[in-house]
């Protein structure tokens, strides 16, 4: 029994942390308003991008609609984001499952990576 428990512990501690998908959702908006010091986007979104799976490395979003001025990002895991090239773990840190809003330029992209 003890060997079985030790084997189970070894298996659980050697499974890579990124084995499960690490998805990022991006929604694009034309306008945003602040109410009680919190940003609110008006639905429906101008565009909703296909979620990015960053479990295997940095991924770049689709090109933003030319009318897009703001984006809302939600990451399943802690990640980092940049609008300048390919993301690295030292870029802007985003906590897991906490929506973040950013002003962006239409026609541009962002890059997102895991940031353990």
SERO-4910 file (N, C-alpha, C, O; in steps of 0.05 Angstrom, whole numbers):
BEGIN
 pado doro    nc1    nc2    nc3   cac1   cac2   cac3    cc1    cc2    cc3    oc1    oc2    oc3
  Unk    A     16    -24      0      0      0      0     17     25      0     12     44    -14
  Unk    A     39     25     16     56     48     18     69     54     -9     72     77    -16
  Unk    A     78     33    -23     91     36    -49     71     49    -69     78     65    -86
  Unk    A     46     41    -67     25     51    -85     21     81    -80     18     97    -99
  Unk    A     21     90    -55     18    118    -48     42    134    -58     39    156    -69
  Unk    A     66    123    -54     90    137    -63     89    140    -94     96    161   -104
  Unk    A     81    119   -108     80    120   -137     59    140   -146     64    155   -165
  Unk    A     37    142   -133     16    162   -139     26    190   -135     22    207   -152
  Unk    A     40    194   -113     51    221   -108     72    228   -129     72    251   -139
  Unk    A     89    210   -137    108    215   -158     95    222   -184    104    240   -198
  Unk    A     74    207   -192     59    213   -216     47    240   -215     49    256   -235
  Unk    A     34    247   -194     20    273   -191     40    296   -191     33    318   -201
  Unk    A     63    293   -181     83    315   -180     99    317   -205    113    337   -208
  Unk    A     98    297   -223    114    299   -248     97    306   -272    108    309   -294
  Unk    A     71    308   -269     54    316   -291     58    345   -296     56    361   -278
  Unk    A     64    353   -322     69    381   -327     45    399   -320     22    391   -324
  Unk    A     51    422   -309     30    441   -301     14    451   -324     -9    459   -321
  Unk    A     25    450   -348     11    461   -371     -2    439   -388     -8    443   -411
  Unk    A     -6    415   -376    -19    393   -391    -47    400   -399    -56    392   -421
  Unk    A    -61    415   -383    -89    424   -389    -88    449   -406    -68    464   -405
  Unk    A   -108    454   -422   -108    479   -438   -106    503   -419   -117    503   -397
  Unk    A    -93    523   -428    -91    549   -414   -102    569   -434    -87    580   -450
  Unk    A   -128    574   -432   -141    590   -452   -143    619   -444   -144    626   -420
  Unk    A   -144    636   -465   -147    665   -461   -170    674   -479   -170    669   -503
  Unk    A   -189    688   -467   -212    699   -482   -208    729   -486   -200    743   -468
  Unk    A   -213    738   -511   -210    766   -518   -235    776   -531   -245    764   -550
  Unk    A   -247    797   -520   -270    810   -532   -263    839   -539   -248    852   -524
  Unk    A   -273    849   -561   -267    875   -571   -291    894   -568   -314    886   -572
  Unk    A   -285    919   -561   -306    939   -556   -299    966   -568   -276    973   -571
  Unk    A   -319    981   -577   -316   1007   -588   -314   1028   -565   -298   1046   -567
  Unk    A   -330   1024   -545   -331   1044   -523   -331   1029   -496   -338   1006   -494
  Unk    A   -323   1044   -476   -323   1033   -449   -330   1056   -430   -324   1079   -435
  Unk    A   -344   1050   -408   -351   1070   -389   -342   1062   -361   -338   1038   -356
  Unk    A   -337   1081   -345   -329   1076   -317   -352   1083   -299   -363   1105   -299
  Unk    A   -359   1063   -282   -380   1067   -263   -370   1057   -236   -362   1034   -233
  Unk    A   -371   1074   -216   -362   1067   -189   -333   1057   -191   -326   1037   -178
  Unk    A   -317   1071   -207   -288   1065   -210   -282   1038   -222   -260   1028   -219
  Unk    A   -301   1025   -235   -297    999   -248   -305   1002   -277   -325   1014   -284
  Unk    A   -289    990   -296   -296    992   -324   -319    973   -331   -320    950   -321
  Unk    A   -336    982   -348   -358    966   -358   -360    969   -388   -360    991   -399
  Unk    A   -361    946   -402   -364    946   -431   -393    942   -437   -407    926   -424
  Unk    A   -403    954   -458   -431    951   -466   -434    928   -485   -419    927   -505
  Unk    A   -452    909   -479   -456    886   -496   -476    893   -518   -493    911   -513
  Unk    A   -475    881   -541   -457    859   -548   -429    870   -555   -426    893   -562
  Unk    A   -410    852   -553   -383    859   -561   -382    863   -591   -397    851   -606
  Unk    A   -364    880   -600   -360    885   -628   -350    859   -641   -358    853   -664
  Unk    A   -332    845   -627   -321    820   -637   -313    803   -613   -304    813   -593
  Unk    A   -315    777   -616   -305    758   -596   -286    739   -611   -294    725   -629
  Unk    A   -262    740   -603   -241    723   -616   -243    695   -607   -252    689   -585
  Unk    A   -233    676   -623   -230    649   -615   -210    648   -592   -189    660   -594
  Unk    A   -216    633   -570   -197    632   -548   -170    622   -556   -167    604   -573
  Unk    A   -149    634   -545   -121    626   -550   -114    605   -530   -120    607   -507
  Unk    A   -100    583   -539    -90    563   -521    -60    569   -518    -44    564   -536
  Unk    A    -52    579   -495    -24    587   -490     -9    566   -475     13    571   -465
  Unk    A    -20    541   -473     -6    520   -458     20    511   -471     37    499   -458
  Unk    A     24    517   -497     48    509   -511     66    532   -518     85    528   -533
  Unk    A     60    555   -508     77    579   -513     61    603   -520     37    603   -519
  Unk    A     75    625   -527     62    650   -533     45    648   -558     52    634   -577
  Unk    A     22    661   -557      4    661   -580     -4    690   -585     -5    707   -567
  Unk    A     -9    696   -610    -17    723   -619    -47    723   -626    -57    704   -638
  Unk    A    -61    743   -617    -89    746   -623    -94    750   -652    -75    755   -668
  Unk    A   -119    749   -660   -127    757   -687   -124    787   -688   -124    801   -668
  Unk    A   -123    798   -712   -122    827   -716   -148    839   -706   -170    829   -713
  Unk    A   -146    861   -691   -170    874   -680   -185    888   -703   -173    898   -722
  Unk    A   -211    889   -700   -229    903   -718   -219    932   -719   -210    943   -698
  Unk    A   -222    946   -741   -213    974   -743   -228    992   -724   -218   1014   -718
  Unk    A   -252    985   -716   -268   1002   -698   -261    996   -668   -270   1011   -651
  Unk    A   -246    975   -663   -240    967   -635   -223    989   -622   -203    998   -633
  Unk    A   -231    997   -598   -215   1016   -582   -207   1003   -555   -188   1012   -542
  Unk    A   -222    983   -546   -217    970   -520   -220    940   -523   -235    931   -540
  Unk    A   -205    926   -507   -208    896   -506   -211    888   -477   -202    901   -459
  Unk    A   -225    866   -473   -228    853   -447   -214    826   -449   -220    811   -468
  Unk    A   -196    820   -431   -181    795   -432   -186    780   -406   -186    791   -384
  Unk    A   -191    754   -409   -194    736   -385   -176    712   -391   -179    698   -411
  Unk    A   -158    706   -373   -139    683   -375   -147    662   -355   -154    669   -332
  Unk    A   -147    637   -363   -152    615   -344   -130    612   -324   -135    602   -301
  Unk    A   -106    619   -332    -83    617   -315    -69    644   -314    -74    661   -331
  Unk    A    -50    647   -295    -35    672   -295    -19    674   -321     -6    655   -329
  Unk    A    -20    697   -333     -7    700   -359      5    728   -361      1    745   -343
  Unk    A     20    733   -382     31    760   -388     23    767   -416     20    750   -433
  Unk    A     20    794   -420     10    804   -446     27    828   -455     37    843   -439
  Unk    A     29    830   -482     43    853   -493     30    860   -520     18    843   -533
  Unk    A     33    885   -528     24    893   -554     48    899   -572     45    909   -594
  Unk    A     72    893   -561     97    899   -575    112    873   -580    130    866   -565
  Unk    A    105    859   -601    120    834   -608    109    810   -594     85    808   -588
  Unk    A    127    791   -589    119    765   -576    121    768   -546    141    778   -535
  Unk    A    100    759   -532    100    761   -502    121    744   -489    128    723   -499
  Unk    A    131    754   -467    149    739   -449    137    739   -421    121    757   -415
  Unk    A    145    721   -404    134    721   -377    139    747   -361    127    751   -340
  Unk    A    157    764   -370    163    789   -356    146    812   -366    150    835   -357
  Unk    A    128    808   -385    110    829   -395     88    834   -374     91    825   -351
  Unk    A     67    849   -381     46    857   -362     33    832   -352     21    816   -367
  Unk    A     34    828   -326     24    804   -312     -7    807   -309    -17    827   -299
  Unk    A    -21    786   -316    -50    784   -312    -57    761   -294    -48    738   -300
  Unk    A    -71    765   -273    -78    743   -255    -99    725   -268   -114    734   -286
  Unk    A   -101    700   -260   -120    681   -271   -148    690   -264   -154    699   -242
  Unk    A   -166    686   -283   -195    689   -281   -204    717   -271   -224    719   -257
  Unk    A   -188    737   -277   -196    765   -269   -195    782   -294   -174    786   -306
  Unk    A   -218    791   -303   -219    806   -328   -203    832   -326   -202    845   -306
  Unk    A   -189    838   -348   -173    862   -350   -182    876   -376   -188    863   -396
  Unk    A   -183    903   -375   -190    919   -399   -165    935   -407   -150    945   -391
  Unk    A   -162    937   -434   -140    952   -445   -149    968   -469   -166    959   -484
  Unk    A   -138    992   -471   -143   1008   -495   -124    998   -517   -100    993   -511
  Unk    A   -133    995   -541   -117    985   -563   -123   1000   -588   -142   1017   -589
  Unk    A   -108    995   -609   -113   1007   -635   -124    986   -654   -115    963   -655
  Unk    A   -145    993   -669   -156    975   -689   -134    967   -709   -117    983   -715
  Unk    A   -136    943   -719   -116    933   -738    -91    922   -725    -74    912   -739
  Unk    A    -89    923   -699    -65    913   -684    -72    886   -672    -94    876   -674
  Unk    A    -52    874   -658    -55    849   -644    -42    851   -616    -28    870   -611
  Unk    A    -47    830   -600    -32    827   -575    -20    799   -575    -29    782   -590
  Unk    A     -1    795   -557     11    769   -554      9    761   -524     12    779   -506
  Unk    A      3    736   -518     -2    727   -491     15    701   -486     17    684   -504
  Unk    A     25    698   -462     41    675   -454     36    667   -425     28    684   -409
  Unk    A     40    642   -418     38    634   -390     59    649   -374     81    654   -384
  Unk    A     53    656   -350     72    670   -332     69    658   -304     57    669   -287
  Unk    A     81    634   -301     79    620   -275     91    635   -252     91    625   -229
***
